[in-house]
Amino acid sequence: ISAGLIELMRAANPQERSLELVHRLDRSTSGCILVARKRSSLRYLHEAFREGGVKKSYLTLLEGRLSSGTQDVKLALEVHTRQGGERHVSVSEKGKSAHTRFIPLSVYSEATYCKVDLFTGRTHQIRVHAEAIGHPVLGDDRYGNPESNALRKLKLKRLFLHASVLEYPERNGHGTVMIQAPMGEELNAALNRLDKM
């Protein structure tokens, strides 16, 4: 990708001189992302993220059957930078605290469709925590299983991870803003194929 999301948005909206990304998504993750139009909004939203006032939920498809119900994963994560600048994350006591909740929505023979709630926002958090519990995200070429039977059957060409809901407090303190992003065609098609297996 020669241009990132914010560069594309600025090019499409040259009158909006102050557009800035409030947060990031992994390159292969789809869904909700906040863009601030004013510096004051950017500062407010950064503070909301820092103080834990922003709630994020994702939808994912994990390898295998997560049949034991909701799982809270609290494992510290450490970021390592490899040669060439690529980041790799691992579970480590030396890392920063991280908390992820996996809530099964549908359990299939070879995969589990989950809602995921994030309580911290660490790099690759969902992907590393999913791998740590033995159920990597399908389509994850870094932390997942490229030989997964479910992956082959679904013909999935990308990471099955979608930022579905983002909530943050209104600036006036009188409510919450909730943003929802429907899943795209490719991920819905993968779920439909699972239903037919």
Secondary structure, DSSP 8 states (H G I E B T S, - for coil): --S-HHHHHHHH-TT-TT-EESS---TT-EE---EESSHHHHHHHHHHHHTT--EEEEEEEEES--TT--EEEE--EEEEE-TTS-EEEEE-TTSB--EEEEEEEEE-SSEEEEEEEESS--TTHHHHHHHHTT--BTT-TTTS-TT-HHHHHHT--S--EEEEEEEEE-TTSS-EEEEE----HHHHHHHHHHHT-
